[in-house]
Amino acid sequence: MEDMRLADRTASARENKITARGVQVYYGTNHAIKDVDVDIADRTVTAFIGPSGCGKSTFLRCLNRMNDTIPICRVEGRIEIDGEDIYDKRVDPVQLRARVGMVFQKPNPFPKSIYDNVAYGPRIHGLTRNRAELDEVVEKSLRRAALWNEVKDRLTSPGTGLSGGQQQRLCIARAVATSPEVLLMDEPCSALDPIATAQVEELIDELRENFSVVIVTHSMQQAARVSQRTAFFHLGNLVEFGETGQIFTNPRDPRTEAYITGRIG
Amino acid sequence: MNIAVLVLIVLAISAAGYVLGRHRALSGAQGDRRNLHSLIGYYGQTVFLFASVPALFLLAVWLFLQPMLIEARVGAMIQPSDIPEGGSATLVMSDVRRLAEGLDAAIASGAVTEEALAGLQAGDAELGSLLSDAGVALGAELRPNVLEAAKAYRSDSHGARLALTAAVIAVSLVGALLSLLRVSPEYRARNVFERFVLAALIASSLVAVLTTAGIIASLLFESIHFFQLYPAKDFFLSLTWNPQFRGGSDLGIWPLLWGTLYVSFVALIFAVPVGLLIAIYLSEYASKRLRTFAKPAIEILAGIPTIVYGLFALITVGPLLRDYFAQPLGLGTSSASVMTAGLVMGIMLIPFVSSLSDDIINAVPQSLRDGSFAIGATQSETVRQVILPAALPGIVGAILLAASRAIGETMIVVMGAGAAAKLDLNPFQAMTTITVKIVSQLTGDTEFASPETLVAFALGMMLFLFTLVLNVLALVVVRKYREQYE
């Protein structure tokens, strides 16, 4: 069973993980996302770029139903993960979010120890049978987030005591600890200095081996560096979506060209 | 001169200073206000402040000290023999003040002249009619020393008032002149004004701190007085409270302290969980519309006067507990009980705990909630594992605040818990608290000389120390958790 899935995955490495069709999002009367179709491939990094307020973060939050926590927000259309409609009534948003992890713009470690921060997800979802397994998951997640060597001697000290870059990597470790299939990142580097940014970008590239990553970013250099596919949003519309190289070197839409050359923003 | 007129004069001088300050600054800058260091208004304001604030401050201090100094001087004129049997020096002093006012009124109405007044003697019939015309009724016979003291009081007051007027006006003028002389285009009036603002802010905070210090000092002073009359050992160690106004009372604090703690404990056991759950519901679950409606509705509870809660305890809760719990269980027959007072006080404390905790929970950053939801936590998991730990220092503070409220509460306990000072574990027994006993020791026709009345100050001191310890504890707890969580 396990072998079959693995074999299956390699064969379809570039298969679509998420399919969105005709997605509309309303905040009260404000039409924030207008008829967006996107296919997000498995084990790739997809970047969402666009000027502020263009709806890229809103769309990202549709993918793990985080918009459900905002009472005035309404989502229409169809979003499928592995062919399953995530807005179906039978889907439990809480379970969905364990499969679709998220990292936020500002590092938001919980007021708990480093260990408890990472163990939070596995604990609430009952992913481990005993303490030893939990220890293992925590160590693996921290290693994946390239933080293990820095914090292994102080796992019991508070997560809020780390530096900004470390906090963000802790949040990434926390998100990967539940072994999600998709990792959503909402401007994960905007509160970080260049060195921490470089570390997180390197990390994103490594995470691609196991997850499909969707990253919202304001930095076009960052999109070009880390992503394989890029989607350009403008005023709630998906203007252009394609291979990152093509978007940056040979955009088809004049608005995309205007944005990446700095004429609109 | 009338104080109001004096204040007006000072303000007039200051206003003139304002105009002159502006003018002088502007003329120094050749009429171009851009050459000034500060906005032109600041120059006027600086002169205004230097002319008014020191003068008004002097006025306030003088008015505060003057009666004390004069009474000390005049009081020396009264011999021990002038004090009637059973009276006291303070009563005679108030007679002196009334007499002096009567004489003032008599002169003001033109019934007598200053010269005639100086010749009046204590036995004169004319004096009696003068004073009764002025509305001052003489009690016992007027002693010559008292009349002389009243005359001295009058002349001292008049002299002092004259000196006061001269001094205040002089200070105002000097302040205005000195600050005017300093005004030039380079003068940093803005910065001077800033320092004035700082001084005003510090002075305001000092008022609060000094008042606290004054209250503590008076409590301490009277408590020391009490311990001179009554052995401290008995107060702190005796287990009976049995005041006798004939003397020979037992004034042990333990039954009262126990009652206070027991009632507060019952109140908190009831109020903290309910209040906390309300706060969690309001801040995390309730819709915005419900919240705007429910929060004020709960806070109405805090606006109900405690005497009304007391009535509720006396008429409703007490008999209910007695008939359905205490009597069937054989625990007591009294409707006034620790349970009654505790429950009703708990209801009173609910809005304290819920409102404060609600604010604190709302202050937990939304990013923490998002982070928890994004991992797939449910709402209650988020509340238990992320929000409550983050809000804990504040919640502990809210609970301790409610606890000091409970310890200081009087009315509900008077009407709900009774007045019997007992050491008992049974919550359906009537007990009493420190606050109730302070009230009962001080009501009625008493004088502050016997241990039975002075004990109230010692009790008050204990109450104060108790809430102080609670507050310090709250600070320590909050700091400890803050270190852990930030």
Interface residues (C-beta under 8 A of the other chain):
Chain A: N64 M66 T69 P71 V94 Q95 L96 R97 A98 G101 M102 F104 K106 N108 P109 F110 P111 K112 Y120 G121 I124 H125 P158 T160 C171 R174 A175 T178
Chain B: S287 K288 P365 S367 L368 R369 D370 G371 S372 F373 A374 I375 G376 A377 T378 E381 Q385 V386 P389 A390 Q484 Y485 E486
